[in-house]
């Protein structure tokens, strides 16, 4: 019996799921994400964002080649200067939160009004919407709302996630993209990093 108790002490308590936050903490997190989204809407340059994905990448995005099923992904390239400067801005914005958060950039696809793509993902690889490996996906209703109205939207419908979607505007004031400011309610900053 002593051996069993010692063995149990060495193993520690039974594994539990990642801790979740209290409702007060969740409200504080949501409030901080709202503020990051507000600042991001002002700081992220929509003119630069529109230069990130190259024409070549756009050309191949919807091309299906039976001899090369990875053609679109292999030809996904970016304008380095536009990508890096925007990514740095998104990284700095995510650090405004007092907890692990990401700020991702989503852009609609010209000629495909019902589609959207994630252009930049960040440090913790968190996203409440992106299915791993997808170059583009169907337009999410909340993102469509942000693109049409220019007003931020808080999204809490996916269990375990808090997200604020905010507009990205160009120099003419047209909404050209969406920021996804996101965190998970479970406390594990590296759970999504592969």
C-alpha positions in Angstrom: 0.0 0.0 0.0 2.9 2.4 0.8 4.4 1.7 -2.6 1.1 2.5 -4.3 0.7 5.8 -2.5 4.3 6.8 -3.3 3.8 5.8 -7.0 0.6 8.0 -7.1 2.5 10.9 -5.6 5.2 10.6 -8.2 2.6 10.6 -11.0 0.8 13.5 -9.6 -2.9 14.1 -9.8 -5.0 12.7 -12.6 -4.7 14.7 -15.8 -7.3 17.4 -16.1 -8.4 19.4 -19.1 -6.7 22.8 -19.6 -8.1 25.3 -17.0 -10.7 27.6 -18.2 -11.2 31.2 -17.1 -13.8 32.7 -14.9 -16.6 34.8 -16.4 -15.0 38.0 -14.9 -11.7 37.1 -16.5 -13.4 36.3 -19.8 -15.1 39.7 -19.7 -11.8 41.4 -19.1 -10.2 39.5 -21.9 -13.0 40.5 -24.3 -12.6 44.1 -23.2 -8.9 44.0 -23.9 -9.5 42.4 -27.3 -12.0 45.2 -28.1 -9.3 47.7 -27.4 -6.7 45.9 -29.5 -9.2 45.7 -32.4 -9.9 49.4 -32.1 -6.2 50.3 -32.2 -5.6 47.9 -35.0 -8.3 49.4 -37.2 -6.4 52.7 -37.0 -2.9 51.3 -37.3 -3.1 48.6 -40.0 -2.6 50.2 -43.5 -5.2 48.8 -45.9 -3.2 50.1 -48.9 -0.2 48.0 -47.8 -2.4 45.0 -47.1 -3.8 45.0 -50.6 -0.2 44.6 -51.9 0.6 41.5 -49.8 -0.7 38.7 -52.0 0.9 38.7 -55.4 -0.9 38.5 -58.7 0.8 35.2 -59.3 -0.6 33.7 -56.1 -4.1 35.0 -56.9 -3.8 33.4 -60.4 -3.0 30.0 -58.9 -5.4 30.2 -55.9 -8.3 28.7 -57.8 -6.3 26.7 -60.3 -6.8 22.9 -60.1 -4.1 20.9 -61.9 -4.7 17.1 -61.9 -0.9 16.5 -62.1 -0.1 18.8 -59.2 -2.7 19.0 -56.4 -0.4 21.4 -54.4 0.0 23.9 -57.3 -1.9 26.7 -55.6 -0.2 26.3 -52.2 3.3 26.0 -53.9 2.6 29.2 -55.8 1.3 31.2 -52.8 3.8 34.1 -52.6 3.8 37.5 -51.1 5.3 41.0 -51.6 8.0 40.7 -48.9 8.0 44.3 -47.8 4.2 44.6 -47.5 4.0 41.3 -45.7 6.8 41.9 -43.2 5.7 45.4 -42.3 2.1 44.3 -41.8 3.1 41.2 -39.8 5.3 43.3 -37.5 2.3 45.7 -36.9 0.0 42.7 -36.1 2.6 41.2 -33.7 2.9 44.5 -31.8 -0.8 44.8 -31.6 -1.2 41.3 -30.1 1.3 42.4 -27.3 -1.2 45.1 -26.2 -3.2 42.3 -24.5 -2.0 41.1 -21.1 -2.5 37.5 -22.1 -1.6 35.4 -25.2 -3.6 36.7 -28.2 -3.2 36.8 -31.9 -4.1 39.4 -34.5 -4.7 37.8 -37.9 -5.4 39.5 -41.2 -8.2 38.3 -43.5 -8.8 39.7 -47.0 -11.7 39.2 -49.4 -10.8 37.7 -52.9 -11.5 39.9 -55.9 -13.9 38.2 -58.3 -15.0 35.8 -55.6 -17.3 37.8 -53.3 -18.3 34.7 -51.2 -14.7 33.8 -50.4 -12.1 35.1 -48.0 -8.5 34.1 -47.2 -6.3 34.4 -44.1 -3.3 36.4 -45.3 -1.3 36.6 -42.1 -1.5 34.4 -39.0 0.6 35.1 -35.9 2.6 33.9 -32.9 0.3 31.4 -31.2 -1.4 30.3 -34.4 -4.8 31.0 -32.9 -7.8 31.5 -35.1 -11.5 30.9 -34.4 -12.2 30.5 -38.1 -9.3 29.2 -40.1 -9.3 25.4 -41.0 -5.7 24.3 -41.1 -4.2 24.3 -44.6 -7.0 26.2 -46.3 -5.8 28.9 -48.8 -9.3 30.3 -48.9 -12.7 29.5 -47.5 -16.4 30.6 -47.6 -17.0 34.1 -46.3 -18.0 34.0 -42.6 -21.2 36.1 -42.0 -19.6 38.1 -39.2 -16.6 39.0 -41.5 -19.1 39.9 -44.3 -20.8 42.3 -41.8 -17.5 44.0 -40.9 -16.6 44.4 -44.6 -20.0 45.9 -45.4 -20.6 48.1 -42.3 -17.0 48.9 -41.2 -18.1 48.2 -37.6 -16.3 45.7 -35.3 -18.1 42.6 -34.2 -17.4 40.5 -31.1 -17.7 36.8 -31.8 -18.1 34.3 -28.9 -20.1 31.6 -30.6 -17.3 29.0 -30.8 -16.8 27.4 -27.4 -13.4 28.2 -25.8 -12.7 31.2 -28.0 -13.1 35.0 -27.7 -12.7 37.0 -30.9 -13.2 40.5 -32.1 -13.4 41.2 -35.9 -12.4 44.7 -36.9 -12.2 46.6 -40.2 -9.0 47.4 -42.1 -9.4 50.5 -44.3 -7.4 51.9 -47.2 -6.5 55.6 -47.6 -9.9 56.3 -49.2 -11.7 54.9 -46.2 -12.9 51.8 -48.0 -12.9 48.6 -45.9 -10.6 46.2 -47.6 -9.9 43.6 -44.9 -10.7 42.2 -41.5 -8.6 41.9 -38.4 -9.2 38.8 -36.2 -8.2 39.6 -32.7 -8.5 36.3 -30.8 -7.6 34.3 -27.8 -8.7 31.0 -26.3 -10.4 30.8 -22.9 -8.3 27.7 -22.0 -5.0 28.7 -20.5 -2.4 27.1 -22.8 -0.4 29.6 -24.9 1.3 26.9 -27.0 -1.6 24.5 -27.7 -1.9 25.6 -31.4 1.8 25.9 -32.2 2.7 22.9 -34.4 
